[in-house]
């Protein structure tokens, strides 16, 4: 039983909500972001891969269905 990294697709512009839900449930995840400079608002944090997160879980232990039900 080894834990592997998987790519998870989120709803459009819901990466922060999904990352928070994974963190609350105790799943190890990776959500890479960049600091972007915008003309009007200054610096803003944006996802490196919009619509995607990376989560580490053990599929053999049945963790995948629980992840799929998170917001």
Secondary structure, DSSP 8 states (H G I E B T S, - for coil): ---EEEEEE-STT-HHHHHHHHHHHT-EEE--EEEEEETTTEEEEEESSTTEEEEEE-GGGTHHHHHHT--
